[in-house]
Amino acid sequence: MREAEPQRLPVCLPAVANELLSSWIGRHAAFHAVPPLVMLRHCLPEVSSLQATDLHLNGDQEIRLANMFATEPAVVRRMTSTNVAQSSHRLIKHGPQDALIFRGGEDKMSYRWSWDQLHSTISKLQQTFRAMGIGKGDRISAMMPNMPETIACMLAAASIGAIWSSCSPDFGEQGVLDRFGQIEPGLFITCDAYWYNGKLQDVSDKVRNVAPKLGCPVMVVGYAGDAESLAASLADGRMMDAATVPFTARPVEYEPLPFAHPLYILFSSGTTGVPKCIVHSAGGTLLQHLKEHRFHSGVGDGDRLF
């Protein structure tokens, strides 16, 4: 005999755009002053945790939740992780306004990327990484300056659940290997050269020595040297521009991942031995940026952050 349907709540809260079911149920619990798991047991006694509601519900469960929260089953269905993730590209800013203003090479070069260009580059890189077989949990290491291409590569890696780790191109060969050698990257991204103290510092020989020991494909980003020659000299090398050419920009897709999924691998200084890995989660990093940028610094839309 089927159990009685749970009664509709006396007060129902509207869902927020791109909100997951676990958050929506949790907000109702807080509003009605009951523990979140008590609210979940009242709604769906057979479901083990709030997070489980984000992954998948069957049709009967969607109807029961919709009846209890005074909405439609289609609204409940849109709040599972797959549907929220596919719609979250609406949160990425678009338009011709500046997203990144770059001055590099000790004032020897400068250029700007619009939000549209940033989004387009991330999309093409995301597709490139996936075509190379890189996905959730794989590591991407980068020996790159602070430049727009580095940011785009990092964001593309995060979008597919890959884990990003980077260092400056002025690191010595052993310093690079001590760090990236530990994490077994699926891709090594590097520049061709950089400027320091008015002099061009070519990293081609360092890359040629490091790449075979990492044992993974290499993507070379043109910056201050001869990226094409460097890429051609590597056993499994390619230029970033050439690698992304086959792909057309489209809305960036996001792999649904838990709060604690690794986002970055940083390293200790290495002064007392081999550098130790320090893992930062995606959720923790997001909260830290929100705290520092929005609450501490008051950075908002249109402000410039150096």
ChimeraX commands (.cxc) that place a marker at each C-alpha (Angstrom):
marker #1 position 0.00,0.00,0.00 radius 0.5
marker #1 position 1.41,3.36,-1.01 radius 0.5
marker #1 position 2.35,5.79,1.76 radius 0.5
marker #1 position 0.41,9.03,2.09 radius 0.5
marker #1 position 1.79,11.89,0.04 radius 0.5
marker #1 position 3.61,14.55,2.10 radius 0.5
marker #1 position 1.52,17.63,2.65 radius 0.5
marker #1 position 2.32,20.85,0.81 radius 0.5
marker #1 position 4.37,23.22,2.91 radius 0.5
marker #1 position 2.45,26.23,4.26 radius 0.5
marker #1 position 5.09,28.58,2.79 radius 0.5
marker #1 position 7.03,27.70,-0.37 radius 0.5
marker #1 position 10.10,29.61,-1.54 radius 0.5
marker #1 position 10.71,30.30,-5.25 radius 0.5
marker #1 position 13.78,28.68,-6.78 radius 0.5
marker #1 position 16.75,30.89,-7.61 radius 0.5
marker #1 position 18.16,30.79,-11.15 radius 0.5
marker #1 position 20.60,27.87,-11.59 radius 0.5
marker #1 position 19.95,26.63,-8.04 radius 0.5
marker #1 position 20.45,22.96,-7.22 radius 0.5
marker #1 position 17.76,20.94,-5.46 radius 0.5
marker #1 position 19.94,20.42,-2.38 radius 0.5
marker #1 position 20.16,24.19,-1.93 radius 0.5
marker #1 position 16.43,24.69,-2.49 radius 0.5
marker #1 position 15.44,21.99,0.00 radius 0.5
marker #1 position 18.00,23.35,2.48 radius 0.5
marker #1 position 16.54,26.86,2.23 radius 0.5
marker #1 position 13.08,25.50,2.98 radius 0.5
marker #1 position 14.48,23.67,6.00 radius 0.5
marker #1 position 16.06,26.85,7.32 radius 0.5
marker #1 position 12.88,28.85,6.73 radius 0.5
marker #1 position 10.74,26.32,8.60 radius 0.5
marker #1 position 13.38,25.89,11.34 radius 0.5
marker #1 position 13.98,22.17,10.90 radius 0.5
marker #1 position 17.23,20.28,10.15 radius 0.5
marker #1 position 17.85,19.79,6.39 radius 0.5
marker #1 position 17.76,15.98,6.70 radius 0.5
marker #1 position 14.40,16.16,8.48 radius 0.5
marker #1 position 13.04,18.17,5.56 radius 0.5
marker #1 position 14.53,15.65,3.12 radius 0.5
marker #1 position 12.97,12.71,4.98 radius 0.5
marker #1 position 9.61,14.45,4.86 radius 0.5
marker #1 position 9.94,14.99,1.09 radius 0.5
marker #1 position 11.77,11.87,-0.09 radius 0.5
marker #1 position 12.34,9.36,2.73 radius 0.5
marker #1 position 14.06,6.91,0.38 radius 0.5
marker #1 position 16.85,9.36,-0.63 radius 0.5
marker #1 position 20.03,9.09,1.44 radius 0.5
marker #1 position 21.35,12.66,1.29 radius 0.5
marker #1 position 20.63,16.15,0.01 radius 0.5
marker #1 position 23.47,15.83,-2.50 radius 0.5
marker #1 position 21.84,12.72,-3.97 radius 0.5
marker #1 position 18.84,14.83,-5.05 radius 0.5
marker #1 position 21.15,16.88,-7.27 radius 0.5
marker #1 position 22.22,13.86,-9.31 radius 0.5
marker #1 position 18.99,12.22,-10.44 radius 0.5
marker #1 position 15.33,11.86,-9.53 radius 0.5
marker #1 position 12.77,9.58,-11.12 radius 0.5
marker #1 position 9.43,10.86,-12.37 radius 0.5
marker #1 position 7.52,9.95,-9.21 radius 0.5
marker #1 position 10.05,11.76,-7.02 radius 0.5
marker #1 position 9.87,14.87,-9.21 radius 0.5
marker #1 position 6.06,14.91,-8.89 radius 0.5
marker #1 position 6.17,14.50,-5.10 radius 0.5
marker #1 position 8.66,17.33,-4.69 radius 0.5
marker #1 position 6.71,19.55,-7.05 radius 0.5
marker #1 position 3.47,18.96,-5.12 radius 0.5
marker #1 position 5.13,19.62,-1.79 radius 0.5
marker #1 position 6.83,22.85,-2.94 radius 0.5
marker #1 position 3.92,24.14,-5.03 radius 0.5
marker #1 position 5.63,24.03,-8.41 radius 0.5
marker #1 position 5.78,21.92,-11.58 radius 0.5
marker #1 position 7.81,18.72,-12.10 radius 0.5
marker #1 position 9.66,20.43,-14.96 radius 0.5
marker #1 position 10.95,23.06,-12.52 radius 0.5
marker #1 position 12.27,20.32,-10.22 radius 0.5
marker #1 position 13.89,18.53,-13.17 radius 0.5
marker #1 position 15.75,21.69,-14.21 radius 0.5
marker #1 position 17.36,21.85,-10.75 radius 0.5
marker #1 position 19.36,18.61,-11.06 radius 0.5
marker #1 position 23.10,19.02,-11.55 radius 0.5
marker #1 position 23.15,18.08,-15.25 radius 0.5
marker #1 position 20.54,20.65,-16.23 radius 0.5
marker #1 position 21.95,23.40,-14.00 radius 0.5
marker #1 position 25.44,22.78,-15.39 radius 0.5
marker #1 position 24.25,22.96,-18.98 radius 0.5
marker #1 position 22.46,26.25,-18.34 radius 0.5
marker #1 position 25.26,27.83,-16.32 radius 0.5
marker #1 position 26.90,29.35,-19.42 radius 0.5
marker #1 position 24.42,32.17,-18.87 radius 0.5
marker #1 position 26.55,33.18,-15.89 radius 0.5
marker #1 position 29.57,33.86,-18.14 radius 0.5
marker #1 position 29.70,37.47,-19.20 radius 0.5
marker #1 position 29.63,38.24,-22.91 radius 0.5
marker #1 position 30.14,41.38,-24.96 radius 0.5
marker #1 position 32.78,43.59,-26.58 radius 0.5
marker #1 position 33.90,45.20,-23.30 radius 0.5
marker #1 position 37.38,44.54,-21.95 radius 0.5
marker #1 position 37.77,41.35,-19.93 radius 0.5
marker #1 position 41.58,41.31,-19.80 radius 0.5
marker #1 position 44.09,44.11,-20.39 radius 0.5
marker #1 position 47.59,42.73,-20.83 radius 0.5
marker #1 position 50.95,44.50,-20.82 radius 0.5
marker #1 position 53.83,42.06,-20.95 radius 0.5
marker #1 position 57.42,41.63,-21.94 radius 0.5
marker #1 position 58.37,44.59,-19.76 radius 0.5
marker #1 position 56.17,46.90,-21.87 radius 0.5
marker #1 position 57.32,45.35,-25.14 radius 0.5
marker #1 position 53.80,44.13,-25.96 radius 0.5
marker #1 position 50.23,44.88,-25.02 radius 0.5
marker #1 position 46.79,43.70,-26.10 radius 0.5
marker #1 position 43.21,43.41,-24.86 radius 0.5
marker #1 position 40.71,40.60,-24.82 radius 0.5
marker #1 position 36.98,41.21,-24.79 radius 0.5
marker #1 position 34.58,38.98,-22.87 radius 0.5
marker #1 position 33.54,37.49,-26.21 radius 0.5
marker #1 position 37.14,36.65,-27.11 radius 0.5
marker #1 position 37.81,35.15,-23.68 radius 0.5
marker #1 position 34.70,32.98,-23.91 radius 0.5
marker #1 position 35.57,31.91,-27.47 radius 0.5
marker #1 position 39.12,30.94,-26.51 radius 0.5
marker #1 position 37.96,28.97,-23.46 radius 0.5
marker #1 position 35.44,27.08,-25.60 radius 0.5
marker #1 position 38.01,26.12,-28.22 radius 0.5
marker #1 position 40.53,25.06,-25.58 radius 0.5
marker #1 position 37.91,23.00,-23.79 radius 0.5
marker #1 position 37.15,21.13,-26.99 radius 0.5
marker #1 position 40.88,20.73,-27.70 radius 0.5
marker #1 position 41.56,19.26,-24.26 radius 0.5
marker #1 position 38.70,16.79,-24.60 radius 0.5
marker #1 position 39.87,15.75,-28.07 radius 0.5
marker #1 position 43.26,14.98,-26.49 radius 0.5
marker #1 position 41.56,12.65,-24.02 radius 0.5
marker #1 position 41.85,14.97,-21.02 radius 0.5
marker #1 position 38.94,14.93,-18.59 radius 0.5
marker #1 position 37.83,14.92,-14.98 radius 0.5
marker #1 position 40.69,14.39,-12.54 radius 0.5
marker #1 position 43.49,14.64,-15.13 radius 0.5
marker #1 position 46.28,17.13,-14.44 radius 0.5
marker #1 position 47.35,19.96,-16.73 radius 0.5
marker #1 position 50.65,21.64,-15.89 radius 0.5
marker #1 position 51.75,24.99,-17.26 radius 0.5
marker #1 position 55.05,26.88,-17.29 radius 0.5
marker #1 position 53.62,30.21,-18.32 radius 0.5
marker #1 position 53.76,33.96,-17.64 radius 0.5
marker #1 position 50.70,35.80,-16.30 radius 0.5
marker #1 position 48.95,36.43,-19.63 radius 0.5
marker #1 position 45.45,36.03,-21.11 radius 0.5
marker #1 position 46.26,32.67,-22.70 radius 0.5
marker #1 position 47.25,31.29,-19.30 radius 0.5
marker #1 position 43.93,32.37,-17.79 radius 0.5
marker #1 position 41.98,30.87,-20.69 radius 0.5
marker #1 position 43.82,27.54,-20.38 radius 0.5
marker #1 position 43.17,27.43,-16.64 radius 0.5
marker #1 position 39.46,28.18,-17.02 radius 0.5
marker #1 position 39.12,25.59,-19.81 radius 0.5
marker #1 position 40.80,23.00,-17.59 radius 0.5
marker #1 position 38.46,23.82,-14.70 radius 0.5
marker #1 position 35.39,23.54,-16.93 radius 0.5
marker #1 position 36.06,19.86,-17.68 radius 0.5
marker #1 position 37.12,18.92,-14.16 radius 0.5
marker #1 position 40.85,18.78,-14.93 radius 0.5
marker #1 position 43.26,19.92,-12.21 radius 0.5
marker #1 position 45.49,22.92,-12.94 radius 0.5
marker #1 position 49.06,23.40,-11.74 radius 0.5
marker #1 position 51.45,26.10,-12.92 radius 0.5
marker #1 position 54.80,27.75,-12.38 radius 0.5
marker #1 position 56.71,30.73,-13.77 radius 0.5
marker #1 position 58.89,30.20,-16.87 radius 0.5
marker #1 position 61.91,31.42,-14.90 radius 0.5
marker #1 position 61.95,28.18,-12.88 radius 0.5
marker #1 position 65.00,25.99,-13.50 radius 0.5
marker #1 position 64.68,22.62,-15.18 radius 0.5
marker #1 position 64.91,20.66,-11.93 radius 0.5
marker #1 position 62.47,23.01,-10.20 radius 0.5
marker #1 position 59.89,22.28,-12.90 radius 0.5
marker #1 position 60.45,18.52,-12.72 radius 0.5
marker #1 position 60.37,18.46,-8.91 radius 0.5
marker #1 position 56.86,19.88,-9.07 radius 0.5
marker #1 position 55.19,18.59,-12.22 radius 0.5
marker #1 position 56.94,15.23,-12.09 radius 0.5
marker #1 position 54.93,14.37,-8.98 radius 0.5
marker #1 position 51.51,14.93,-10.52 radius 0.5
marker #1 position 51.93,13.04,-13.84 radius 0.5
marker #1 position 50.26,15.65,-16.07 radius 0.5
marker #1 position 48.26,14.70,-19.13 radius 0.5
marker #1 position 49.37,17.92,-20.86 radius 0.5
marker #1 position 52.25,20.35,-20.43 radius 0.5
marker #1 position 51.61,23.93,-21.58 radius 0.5
marker #1 position 54.55,26.29,-22.01 radius 0.5
marker #1 position 55.57,29.58,-23.55 radius 0.5
marker #1 position 58.51,29.84,-25.96 radius 0.5
marker #1 position 60.44,32.64,-24.21 radius 0.5
marker #1 position 59.96,35.61,-21.89 radius 0.5
marker #1 position 61.56,38.95,-21.14 radius 0.5
marker #1 position 63.52,39.74,-17.97 radius 0.5
marker #1 position 65.55,42.84,-17.19 radius 0.5
marker #1 position 65.38,43.92,-20.81 radius 0.5
marker #1 position 66.75,40.64,-22.15 radius 0.5
marker #1 position 65.01,37.85,-24.01 radius 0.5
marker #1 position 65.09,34.58,-22.07 radius 0.5
marker #1 position 64.61,31.64,-24.45 radius 0.5
marker #1 position 63.22,28.54,-22.74 radius 0.5
marker #1 position 63.36,26.20,-25.75 radius 0.5
marker #1 position 66.24,24.07,-24.46 radius 0.5
marker #1 position 64.61,23.78,-21.04 radius 0.5
marker #1 position 61.33,22.66,-22.58 radius 0.5
marker #1 position 63.11,20.09,-24.76 radius 0.5
marker #1 position 64.78,18.64,-21.67 radius 0.5
marker #1 position 61.69,18.70,-19.45 radius 0.5
marker #1 position 59.08,17.39,-21.92 radius 0.5
marker #1 position 60.45,13.82,-22.36 radius 0.5
marker #1 position 60.73,13.38,-18.60 radius 0.5
marker #1 position 57.11,14.44,-18.06 radius 0.5
marker #1 position 56.05,12.00,-20.78 radius 0.5
marker #1 position 52.98,13.89,-21.99 radius 0.5
marker #1 position 51.92,16.04,-24.97 radius 0.5
marker #1 position 53.16,19.64,-25.04 radius 0.5
marker #1 position 51.24,22.75,-26.13 radius 0.5
marker #1 position 53.37,25.80,-26.93 radius 0.5
marker #1 position 51.90,29.30,-26.59 radius 0.5
marker #1 position 53.54,31.95,-28.75 radius 0.5
marker #1 position 54.82,34.83,-26.65 radius 0.5
marker #1 position 58.34,36.20,-27.16 radius 0.5
marker #1 position 60.23,33.54,-29.12 radius 0.5
marker #1 position 59.79,31.03,-31.95 radius 0.5
marker #1 position 56.86,28.91,-30.81 radius 0.5
marker #1 position 56.48,27.16,-34.16 radius 0.5
marker #1 position 60.07,25.88,-34.21 radius 0.5
marker #1 position 59.88,24.79,-30.58 radius 0.5
marker #1 position 56.64,22.85,-31.12 radius 0.5
marker #1 position 58.04,21.19,-34.25 radius 0.5
marker #1 position 61.17,20.06,-32.38 radius 0.5
marker #1 position 59.18,18.14,-29.76 radius 0.5
marker #1 position 58.13,14.51,-30.15 radius 0.5
marker #1 position 54.52,15.32,-29.22 radius 0.5
marker #1 position 54.33,19.09,-29.55 radius 0.5
marker #1 position 51.81,21.47,-31.07 radius 0.5
marker #1 position 51.15,25.20,-31.03 radius 0.5
marker #1 position 48.07,26.37,-29.15 radius 0.5
marker #1 position 46.79,28.33,-32.15 radius 0.5
marker #1 position 47.11,25.33,-34.47 radius 0.5
marker #1 position 45.60,22.91,-31.94 radius 0.5
marker #1 position 42.45,24.99,-31.50 radius 0.5
marker #1 position 41.89,25.80,-35.20 radius 0.5
marker #1 position 39.66,22.76,-35.92 radius 0.5
marker #1 position 37.11,23.86,-33.31 radius 0.5
marker #1 position 34.34,26.45,-33.51 radius 0.5
marker #1 position 33.44,28.47,-30.44 radius 0.5
marker #1 position 30.20,27.46,-28.74 radius 0.5
marker #1 position 28.74,27.88,-25.23 radius 0.5
marker #1 position 31.18,26.53,-22.66 radius 0.5
marker #1 position 29.99,23.30,-21.04 radius 0.5
marker #1 position 30.67,22.50,-17.40 radius 0.5
marker #1 position 31.30,19.09,-15.88 radius 0.5
marker #1 position 29.06,18.63,-12.79 radius 0.5
marker #1 position 31.43,18.13,-9.86 radius 0.5
marker #1 position 31.23,18.05,-6.05 radius 0.5
marker #1 position 32.22,21.04,-3.91 radius 0.5
marker #1 position 35.48,19.38,-2.84 radius 0.5
marker #1 position 36.69,18.44,-6.34 radius 0.5
marker #1 position 40.35,19.52,-6.76 radius 0.5
marker #1 position 40.84,22.68,-8.79 radius 0.5
marker #1 position 44.53,23.59,-8.28 radius 0.5
marker #1 position 47.70,21.85,-7.17 radius 0.5
marker #1 position 50.12,24.34,-5.63 radius 0.5
marker #1 position 53.47,23.54,-4.05 radius 0.5
marker #1 position 55.49,24.39,-0.99 radius 0.5
marker #1 position 58.77,26.27,-1.48 radius 0.5
marker #1 position 60.99,23.21,-1.60 radius 0.5
marker #1 position 63.55,24.71,0.77 radius 0.5
marker #1 position 63.57,21.62,3.02 radius 0.5
marker #1 position 63.28,18.96,0.33 radius 0.5
marker #1 position 61.16,18.16,-2.70 radius 0.5
marker #1 position 58.20,20.62,-2.94 radius 0.5
marker #1 position 55.04,19.25,-1.35 radius 0.5
marker #1 position 51.72,19.30,-3.19 radius 0.5
marker #1 position 48.98,21.56,-1.78 radius 0.5
marker #1 position 45.52,20.86,-3.21 radius 0.5
marker #1 position 42.80,23.55,-3.34 radius 0.5
marker #1 position 39.18,22.55,-3.98 radius 0.5
marker #1 position 36.88,24.25,-6.48 radius 0.5
marker #1 position 34.31,25.18,-3.83 radius 0.5
marker #1 position 36.87,26.46,-1.35 radius 0.5
marker #1 position 38.61,28.56,-4.00 radius 0.5
marker #1 position 35.30,30.09,-5.08 radius 0.5
marker #1 position 34.44,31.06,-1.50 radius 0.5
marker #1 position 37.91,32.51,-0.95 radius 0.5
marker #1 position 37.69,34.65,-4.09 radius 0.5
marker #1 position 34.20,35.78,-3.15 radius 0.5
marker #1 position 35.43,36.79,0.31 radius 0.5
marker #1 position 38.58,38.59,-0.86 radius 0.5
marker #1 position 37.26,40.26,-4.00 radius 0.5
marker #1 position 33.68,41.10,-3.11 radius 0.5
marker #1 position 33.59,41.46,0.67 radius 0.5
marker #1 position 37.11,42.66,1.48 radius 0.5
marker #1 position 37.83,44.72,-1.65 radius 0.5
marker #1 position 34.37,45.62,-2.93 radius 0.5
marker #1 position 35.24,44.61,-6.51 radius 0.5
marker #1 position 32.16,44.70,-8.73 radius 0.5
marker #1 position 31.10,44.62,-12.36 radius 0.5
marker #1 position 33.18,47.03,-14.44 radius 0.5
marker #1 position 35.92,47.53,-11.82 radius 0.5
marker #1 position 39.51,46.80,-12.76 radius 0.5
marker #1 position 41.63,44.45,-10.68 radius 0.5
marker #1 position 45.43,44.53,-11.05 radius 0.5
marker link #1:1,2 radius 0.2
marker link #1:2,3 radius 0.2
marker link #1:3,4 radius 0.2
marker link #1:4,5 radius 0.2
marker link #1:5,6 radius 0.2
marker link #1:6,7 radius 0.2
marker link #1:7,8 radius 0.2
marker link #1:8,9 radius 0.2
marker link #1:9,10 radius 0.2
marker link #1:10,11 radius 0.2
marker link #1:11,12 radius 0.2
marker link #1:12,13 radius 0.2
marker link #1:13,14 radius 0.2
marker link #1:14,15 radius 0.2
marker link #1:15,16 radius 0.2
marker link #1:16,17 radius 0.2
marker link #1:17,18 radius 0.2
marker link #1:18,19 radius 0.2
marker link #1:19,20 radius 0.2
marker link #1:20,21 radius 0.2
marker link #1:21,22 radius 0.2
marker link #1:22,23 radius 0.2
marker link #1:23,24 radius 0.2
marker link #1:24,25 radius 0.2
marker link #1:25,26 radius 0.2
marker link #1:26,27 radius 0.2
marker link #1:27,28 radius 0.2
marker link #1:28,29 radius 0.2
marker link #1:29,30 radius 0.2
marker link #1:30,31 radius 0.2
marker link #1:31,32 radius 0.2
marker link #1:32,33 radius 0.2
marker link #1:33,34 radius 0.2
marker link #1:34,35 radius 0.2
marker link #1:35,36 radius 0.2
marker link #1:36,37 radius 0.2
marker link #1:37,38 radius 0.2
marker link #1:38,39 radius 0.2
marker link #1:39,40 radius 0.2
marker link #1:40,41 radius 0.2
marker link #1:41,42 radius 0.2
marker link #1:42,43 radius 0.2
marker link #1:43,44 radius 0.2
marker link #1:44,45 radius 0.2
marker link #1:45,46 radius 0.2
marker link #1:46,47 radius 0.2
marker link #1:47,48 radius 0.2
marker link #1:48,49 radius 0.2
marker link #1:49,50 radius 0.2
marker link #1:50,51 radius 0.2
marker link #1:51,52 radius 0.2
marker link #1:52,53 radius 0.2
marker link #1:53,54 radius 0.2
marker link #1:54,55 radius 0.2
marker link #1:55,56 radius 0.2
marker link #1:56,57 radius 0.2
marker link #1:57,58 radius 0.2
marker link #1:58,59 radius 0.2
marker link #1:59,60 radius 0.2
marker link #1:60,61 radius 0.2
marker link #1:61,62 radius 0.2
marker link #1:62,63 radius 0.2
marker link #1:63,64 radius 0.2
marker link #1:64,65 radius 0.2
marker link #1:65,66 radius 0.2
marker link #1:66,67 radius 0.2
marker link #1:67,68 radius 0.2
marker link #1:68,69 radius 0.2
marker link #1:69,70 radius 0.2
marker link #1:70,71 radius 0.2
marker link #1:71,72 radius 0.2
marker link #1:72,73 radius 0.2
marker link #1:73,74 radius 0.2
marker link #1:74,75 radius 0.2
marker link #1:75,76 radius 0.2
marker link #1:76,77 radius 0.2
marker link #1:77,78 radius 0.2
marker link #1:78,79 radius 0.2
marker link #1:79,80 radius 0.2
marker link #1:80,81 radius 0.2
marker link #1:81,82 radius 0.2
marker link #1:82,83 radius 0.2
marker link #1:83,84 radius 0.2
marker link #1:84,85 radius 0.2
marker link #1:85,86 radius 0.2
marker link #1:86,87 radius 0.2
marker link #1:87,88 radius 0.2
marker link #1:88,89 radius 0.2
marker link #1:89,90 radius 0.2
marker link #1:90,91 radius 0.2
marker link #1:91,92 radius 0.2
marker link #1:92,93 radius 0.2
marker link #1:93,94 radius 0.2
marker link #1:94,95 radius 0.2
marker link #1:95,96 radius 0.2
marker link #1:96,97 radius 0.2
marker link #1:97,98 radius 0.2
marker link #1:98,99 radius 0.2
marker link #1:99,100 radius 0.2
marker link #1:100,101 radius 0.2
marker link #1:101,102 radius 0.2
marker link #1:102,103 radius 0.2
marker link #1:103,104 radius 0.2
marker link #1:104,105 radius 0.2
marker link #1:105,106 radius 0.2
marker link #1:106,107 radius 0.2
marker link #1:107,108 radius 0.2
marker link #1:108,109 radius 0.2
marker link #1:109,110 radius 0.2
marker link #1:110,111 radius 0.2
marker link #1:111,112 radius 0.2
marker link #1:112,113 radius 0.2
marker link #1:113,114 radius 0.2
marker link #1:114,115 radius 0.2
marker link #1:115,116 radius 0.2
marker link #1:116,117 radius 0.2
marker link #1:117,118 radius 0.2
marker link #1:118,119 radius 0.2
marker link #1:119,120 radius 0.2
marker link #1:120,121 radius 0.2
marker link #1:121,122 radius 0.2
marker link #1:122,123 radius 0.2
marker link #1:123,124 radius 0.2
marker link #1:124,125 radius 0.2
marker link #1:125,126 radius 0.2
marker link #1:126,127 radius 0.2
marker link #1:127,128 radius 0.2
marker link #1:128,129 radius 0.2
marker link #1:129,130 radius 0.2
marker link #1:130,131 radius 0.2
marker link #1:131,132 radius 0.2
marker link #1:132,133 radius 0.2
marker link #1:133,134 radius 0.2
marker link #1:134,135 radius 0.2
marker link #1:135,136 radius 0.2
marker link #1:136,137 radius 0.2
marker link #1:137,138 radius 0.2
marker link #1:138,139 radius 0.2
marker link #1:139,140 radius 0.2
marker link #1:140,141 radius 0.2
marker link #1:141,142 radius 0.2
marker link #1:142,143 radius 0.2
marker link #1:143,144 radius 0.2
marker link #1:144,145 radius 0.2
marker link #1:145,146 radius 0.2
marker link #1:146,147 radius 0.2
marker link #1:147,148 radius 0.2
marker link #1:148,149 radius 0.2
marker link #1:149,150 radius 0.2
marker link #1:150,151 radius 0.2
marker link #1:151,152 radius 0.2
marker link #1:152,153 radius 0.2
marker link #1:153,154 radius 0.2
marker link #1:154,155 radius 0.2
marker link #1:155,156 radius 0.2
marker link #1:156,157 radius 0.2
marker link #1:157,158 radius 0.2
marker link #1:158,159 radius 0.2
marker link #1:159,160 radius 0.2
marker link #1:160,161 radius 0.2
marker link #1:161,162 radius 0.2
marker link #1:162,163 radius 0.2
marker link #1:163,164 radius 0.2
marker link #1:164,165 radius 0.2
marker link #1:165,166 radius 0.2
marker link #1:166,167 radius 0.2
marker link #1:167,168 radius 0.2
marker link #1:168,169 radius 0.2
marker link #1:169,170 radius 0.2
marker link #1:170,171 radius 0.2
marker link #1:171,172 radius 0.2
marker link #1:172,173 radius 0.2
marker link #1:173,174 radius 0.2
marker link #1:174,175 radius 0.2
marker link #1:175,176 radius 0.2
marker link #1:176,177 radius 0.2
marker link #1:177,178 radius 0.2
marker link #1:178,179 radius 0.2
marker link #1:179,180 radius 0.2
marker link #1:180,181 radius 0.2
marker link #1:181,182 radius 0.2
marker link #1:182,183 radius 0.2
marker link #1:183,184 radius 0.2
marker link #1:184,185 radius 0.2
marker link #1:185,186 radius 0.2
marker link #1:186,187 radius 0.2
marker link #1:187,188 radius 0.2
marker link #1:188,189 radius 0.2
marker link #1:189,190 radius 0.2
marker link #1:190,191 radius 0.2
marker link #1:191,192 radius 0.2
marker link #1:192,193 radius 0.2
marker link #1:193,194 radius 0.2
marker link #1:194,195 radius 0.2
marker link #1:195,196 radius 0.2
marker link #1:196,197 radius 0.2
marker link #1:197,198 radius 0.2
marker link #1:198,199 radius 0.2
marker link #1:199,200 radius 0.2
marker link #1:200,201 radius 0.2
marker link #1:201,202 radius 0.2
marker link #1:202,203 radius 0.2
marker link #1:203,204 radius 0.2
marker link #1:204,205 radius 0.2
marker link #1:205,206 radius 0.2
marker link #1:206,207 radius 0.2
marker link #1:207,208 radius 0.2
marker link #1:208,209 radius 0.2
marker link #1:209,210 radius 0.2
marker link #1:210,211 radius 0.2
marker link #1:211,212 radius 0.2
marker link #1:212,213 radius 0.2
marker link #1:213,214 radius 0.2
marker link #1:214,215 radius 0.2
marker link #1:215,216 radius 0.2
marker link #1:216,217 radius 0.2
marker link #1:217,218 radius 0.2
marker link #1:218,219 radius 0.2
marker link #1:219,220 radius 0.2
marker link #1:220,221 radius 0.2
marker link #1:221,222 radius 0.2
marker link #1:222,223 radius 0.2
marker link #1:223,224 radius 0.2
marker link #1:224,225 radius 0.2
marker link #1:225,226 radius 0.2
marker link #1:226,227 radius 0.2
marker link #1:227,228 radius 0.2
marker link #1:228,229 radius 0.2
marker link #1:229,230 radius 0.2
marker link #1:230,231 radius 0.2
marker link #1:231,232 radius 0.2
marker link #1:232,233 radius 0.2
marker link #1:233,234 radius 0.2
marker link #1:234,235 radius 0.2
marker link #1:235,236 radius 0.2
marker link #1:236,237 radius 0.2
marker link #1:237,238 radius 0.2
marker link #1:238,239 radius 0.2
marker link #1:239,240 radius 0.2
marker link #1:240,241 radius 0.2
marker link #1:241,242 radius 0.2
marker link #1:242,243 radius 0.2
marker link #1:243,244 radius 0.2
marker link #1:244,245 radius 0.2
marker link #1:245,246 radius 0.2
marker link #1:246,247 radius 0.2
marker link #1:247,248 radius 0.2
marker link #1:248,249 radius 0.2
marker link #1:249,250 radius 0.2
marker link #1:250,251 radius 0.2
marker link #1:251,252 radius 0.2
marker link #1:252,253 radius 0.2
marker link #1:253,254 radius 0.2
marker link #1:254,255 radius 0.2
marker link #1:255,256 radius 0.2
marker link #1:256,257 radius 0.2
marker link #1:257,258 radius 0.2
marker link #1:258,259 radius 0.2
marker link #1:259,260 radius 0.2
marker link #1:260,261 radius 0.2
marker link #1:261,262 radius 0.2
marker link #1:262,263 radius 0.2
marker link #1:263,264 radius 0.2
marker link #1:264,265 radius 0.2
marker link #1:265,266 radius 0.2
marker link #1:266,267 radius 0.2
marker link #1:267,268 radius 0.2
marker link #1:268,269 radius 0.2
marker link #1:269,270 radius 0.2
marker link #1:270,271 radius 0.2
marker link #1:271,272 radius 0.2
marker link #1:272,273 radius 0.2
marker link #1:273,274 radius 0.2
marker link #1:274,275 radius 0.2
marker link #1:275,276 radius 0.2
marker link #1:276,277 radius 0.2
marker link #1:277,278 radius 0.2
marker link #1:278,279 radius 0.2
marker link #1:279,280 radius 0.2
marker link #1:280,281 radius 0.2
marker link #1:281,282 radius 0.2
marker link #1:282,283 radius 0.2
marker link #1:283,284 radius 0.2
marker link #1:284,285 radius 0.2
marker link #1:285,286 radius 0.2
marker link #1:286,287 radius 0.2
marker link #1:287,288 radius 0.2
marker link #1:288,289 radius 0.2
marker link #1:289,290 radius 0.2
marker link #1:290,291 radius 0.2
marker link #1:291,292 radius 0.2
marker link #1:292,293 radius 0.2
marker link #1:293,294 radius 0.2
marker link #1:294,295 radius 0.2
marker link #1:295,296 radius 0.2
marker link #1:296,297 radius 0.2
marker link #1:297,298 radius 0.2
marker link #1:298,299 radius 0.2
marker link #1:299,300 radius 0.2
marker link #1:300,301 radius 0.2
marker link #1:301,302 radius 0.2
marker link #1:302,303 radius 0.2
marker link #1:303,304 radius 0.2
marker link #1:304,305 radius 0.2
marker link #1:305,306 radius 0.2
view
